[in-house]
Each structure stands twice: as structure tokens, then as C-alpha cells.
Amino acid sequence: MNIENKVAVVTGGASGLGRATSSALSKRGIKVVILDLNAEQGQTLMDEFGSDRACFITTDVTDEASVQNAFEKALEQFKRVDICINCAGIAPAKKVLNKESKAQALSAFSLAIQINLIGSFNVARVAAEKMALNTPDNNGERGVIINTASVAAYDGQMGQTAYAASKGGIVAMTLPMARDLASTGIRVNTIAPGIMGTPMLLAMPEKVQNALVENIQFPKRMGQPDEFASLCIHITQNAYINGETIRLDGAIRMPAR
Ligand SMILES: NC(=O)c1ccc[n+]([C@@H]2O[C@H](COP(=O)([O-])OP(=O)(O)OC[C@H]3O[C@@H](n4cnc5c(N)ncnc54)[C@H](O)[C@@H]3O)[C@@H](O)[C@H]2O)c1
């Protein structure tokens, strides 16, 4: 896709990977619509980007009406949606049984599925509906959807049952979603990051961070949010990448703990 004059919706765009991606897209002249629960950080970004090039809409990705409303506003402001990048997510850590051998609350599992998996689908389905309104380009392309999974989709660690299940769901829905939307000229891909230097990771105790980095092969450091943003831009521009999940992880394979 030629990214000139395009409009992108980025969920979780107020922080971490979503924030870096919003910034990289904005620097390339793409209009960015940021959807996030964190209105304060969203507003700070708007001051940085300028209201003619970006807009922030307080949105809960799990809520049907909230997402519908966000896309209506995005269309009102920028007239089209070409790119959708799903970064909103949470990373809970809870073992199936706690130290007293009591079962974890079901609500903790449900919340991760609700935000990470159902939230991504909720946004993708409405994004596809709006992209379908676009006139196809010379390659027949109307839009690109990029979801964010995690290497935990393949090798979830102890305490990651809910997180791994939510991310595994994102990987699993990538191909059927790409197949569903192929005739509309919309590509669907997923990025499975490893250990990335974002507030989500940097909030962990230093000991945990160091242990995680120890498992990375090369380069032996956390991934940078900008590296995630570059991959989003490459996937957007490369019309032949479709229905795929790409690991972005320095060849890490997560051990049990
Ligand atoms: N940082 C990593 O190492 C890493 C690794 C693998 C996967 N991921 C995934 O990448 C994505 C981004 O992670 P990050 O590290 O940038 O995290 P982050 O915590 O910095 O950003 C996540 C953003 O999502 C928003 N959000 C959470 N729930 C929401 C909801 N219901 N509706 C709207 N917005 C909501 C938060 O407000 C926040 O701004 C997540 O899906 C995460 O699981 C991150």
C-alpha cells in the first residue's frame, strides 16, 4: 500500500508499542486516530502531533458502542480509514492455583480474553467495515489490519495461562480473518513481539526484566518500540504479506519461568 495520504487507527496508542507506532506513522504524514482508555496520555500526544494530523478518542476496545462511536468520529474527522493497528492490551500474571492451592478467580482469565482477544476482534471487524467503503487502489487493496499477539502465544510461561490463551487466539484468527476479508481487498497480519522496552515491561521488577533479557539470543536486549513501528510500516507497504504472524523477538524462546 502506498501510505501517502492514508489514515490509521491505532488502539493502545497512548503508550508503549501503540504510541511509538502512532508517532512513526505521523512522522510519515499519515493521519493517526488514537483509541485508548488513557485520556490524559492521549491528550499529551495530541499536543505533540497537532490536531490537524491526529485525533484522540477515549475508547474501551471491549465495548461495542465505544468502538463503533470511535470509528464514526474517525470518519467524520479524516473521511476514511486505511490502516488499523491493534495494540491495546494487558499482561496479567496469575497461576491457575495460588500459593494456598485455591483456584484463581475466573474473572481474571475472562478479563485478559475480553481485552486482548475480543477487543482486537471488536476493533478489526468495525475497521474492516469502514475500509470496505474505500475505493480500491491499483492492486485492489482497500486496507490493512495488524494485530498484536506475543511470543506467549507459542511458549507461555508459568502464570501466563490467560495471557497466552488471549494471544494464541489472536494468532489463530489471523488466517481466517485474512481469508474472510480477501475478497474486499483487506489484508490481515499479526506481530508476535518478544520482550519489548515499554511501560508494560519496564514496570516489572529489575530482576524479572534481567531474567527475561537473559533468554534473548541476539541482539541481547529488549526490543525497541520503534522496531515494532517499523515492522507495522513494512507490513502496510508490502502488499504480499497477508494472513501471517511474524515474530519480532531476537530469537527468544520463553522457558517455563
Ligand atoms: N511490551 C512487551 O514486551 C510486549 C510483548 C509482547 C506483546 N505485547 C503486546 O503489545 C501490546 C502493547 O503493549 P505495550 O507493551 O505497549 O503496553 P502498554 O501498557 O505500554 O500499552 C497498552 C495500552 O493499551 C491501553 N488499553 C488497555 N486496555 C484497554 C482497553 N480496554 N481499551 C483501550 N485501550 C486499552 C492502555 O491504556 C495502554 O495505553 C499489548 O497487546 C501487549 O500484550 C507487548
The ligand as an ORCA input file, in Angstrom:
! r2SCAN-3c Opt
* xyz 0 1
  N       5.959     -4.913     25.875
  C       6.168     -6.159     25.519
  O       7.218     -6.742     25.796
  C       5.128     -6.927     24.751
  C       5.467     -8.213     24.306
  C       4.545     -8.957     23.597
  C       3.299     -8.418     23.332
  N       2.976     -7.178     23.765
  C       1.645     -6.677     23.468
  O       1.750     -5.432     22.811
  C       0.595     -4.644     23.109
  C       1.070     -3.283     23.597
  O       1.801     -3.475     24.794
  P       2.704     -2.333     25.439
  O       3.888     -3.004     25.971
  O       2.813     -1.201     24.504
  O       1.760     -1.972     26.698
  P       1.382     -0.572     27.373
  O       0.805     -0.949     28.706
  O       2.503      0.381     27.302
  O       0.204     -0.048     26.413
  C      -1.026     -0.675     26.352
  C      -2.091      0.388     26.117
  O      -3.357     -0.281     25.973
  C      -4.332      0.522     26.606
  N      -5.502     -0.287     26.956
  C      -5.568     -1.291     27.874
  N      -6.839     -1.756     27.939
  C      -7.569     -1.038     27.043
  C      -8.933     -1.060     26.639
  N      -9.824     -1.908     27.194
  N      -9.338     -0.195     25.683
  C      -8.460      0.682     25.137
  N      -7.160      0.757     25.477
  C      -6.736     -0.090     26.422
  C      -3.622      1.085     27.836
  O      -4.302      2.235     28.333
  C      -2.245      1.397     27.275
  O      -2.161      2.720     26.794
  C      -0.212     -5.447     24.120
  O      -1.237     -6.131     23.455
  C       0.798     -6.423     24.688
  O       0.194     -7.603     25.162
  C       3.864     -6.418     24.463
*
